[in-house]
Amino acid sequence: MKAILCTRFGTAEDLELKDIPPPQAGPGEAAVRVKVAALNFFDTLIIAGKYQYKPPFPFSPAAEFAGVVESVGAGVSDVAPGDRVMGHMGWGAAREAVAIPVQQLAKIPDTLDFERAAGLNVIYATTLYALRERANLKRGETLAVLGASGGTGLAAIELGKMMGARVIACASSDEKLAFARAHGADETVNYASQDLRDALRRLGGEHGIDVVYDPVGGPYAEPAVRSLAWLGRYLVVGFAAGEIPKLPLNLVLLRGCDIRGVFWGAWLRREPQAQRAIMADIVKWCAEGKLSAHVHAVYPLAETAAALKAISDRKVMGKILLRP
C-alpha cells in the first residue's frame, strides 16, 4: 500500500511516497481503509522535529482520518468489517490503511460524509474541551478567538455561538474575517491592520473579554490578556505564530484572571470516557448540520508536501484533507 513517510526531520519536501506492507489488526485493534486523512498545523512541526512528540522513523503525518473497517483483531466487538468510522492518532494516517485500537474510533452515521468526519477529532474535540471543560464558557459571555479562520478558530466560532457566547473573530486579513462572519462571528478584528489590544478593549467595553481562545501565541498573547475582564480566562491552545510568549504575571494578579492550558491529547488519554462523550456530541451536531466542518481543499496523497505548505503559509480557512 502507499504511505507518505517522514524518514528524517526536515521540511514537507523531504517527505517520501513509499510502498509499505498493509497493516494487520492486532488484539483490540481494527484495520481501517483510509478514505480521507486530515492535516493540522502541528503536522508541520512534527515532521520538523519541533513538536512535543518525536515519533520514531519512519512515520506518517496526519493525526485523524475517516474510513471503512476492513478487519478486526481478537477481542473486538465494538466495530465490525464494513463499519464507517473516524479515528484519531498522534500521527500515522497519511497512508492507505491503518491499524488502530478500537477505543480511538467512533462510528460515523450515514448522514455524515467521510470528508467532514475526517477533520472533526482534533479541532472540534480540542475546542469543545477548551470551551466547556477548561473555560466553563457561559451563555452571554464574550469570547475572542485568535486565528479565527483556521481549523481550531472556526471550531471556536461555531461552538462558541452554540454555547450562547458573543464571538469576536480576530485574524490577519479581511478575507479571513469575512469567512469568520459567514460562520457566525458577531464582531471582527484585523490584527494585521489594527492594534489588537485597543480593538478588544473597545469591543469588550467596560466589562472586558471573558474568554480568549488563542491557538496563535507570539505577539498577540499579551495584548489579548490585557483585554480580559475581571475573572477572565485565557486559553493557551497553541503557538502557530512560532513564538512561545512570555507573559508579565502582574497582569494575572491585576485582573484576577486565569491562564489555562488546553492539552487535549493528554486529557483524552487520562479521561477516555469524557472524550467519547465529547465526540458523541460533535458527531451528532455535525450530522445535523450545526457544525460546518468546512473543508478548504482536498489533496491526493502524493501532494502532501503542497498541502502542508498551504498550512504553513497561513492560506487555509478550515481543514486540509488528503485522499489516498
Number of C-alpha atoms within 10 A of each C-alpha: 12 17 24 27 22 25 15 15 16 16 17 21 13 14 21 17 17 12 13 13 9 16 16 18 20 17 13 17 23 30 24 30 24 27 21 28 33 29 27 24 22 22 23 22 22 23 25 17 16 14 13 9 11 15 17 9 11 12 20 24 30 27 23 29 36 31 27 22 22 20 20 25 18 11 10 18 10 13 19 15 13 13 17 24 25 28 28 26 19 16 20 25 30 31 29 23 26 24 23 23 19 20 17 19 24 22 18 22 15 9 11 16 14 22 24 22 28 30 30 29 27 22 22 25 21 23 27 23 21 23 22 15 12 16 23 12 20 16 13 13 17 26 30 33 31 28 28 32 31 25 28 29 28 31 27 31 29 23 23 28 19 14 17 15 23 21 28 27 30 28 24 18 14 16 12 22 23 15 17 29 18 10 18 19 27 16 15 23 24 18 18 12 10 11 13 24 18 14 19 22 19 12 18 19 12 9 14 20 29 25 30 26 28 27 24 24 22 17 15 17 24 17 17 25 25 19 29 30 21 17 16 25 26 27 23 19 20 21 17 18 16 12 12 14 15 11 13 10 9 9 16 20 11 11 17 14 19 19 16 14 14 23 14 19 14 9 14 17 11 11 10 13 12 15 20 17 10 18 18 14 13 21 24 16 15 18 19 12 12 14 21 17 22 18 18 14 14 18 17 13 21 19 16 26 18 14 21 23 16 15 20 19 8 15 13 20 23 23 27 25 28 26 20 21
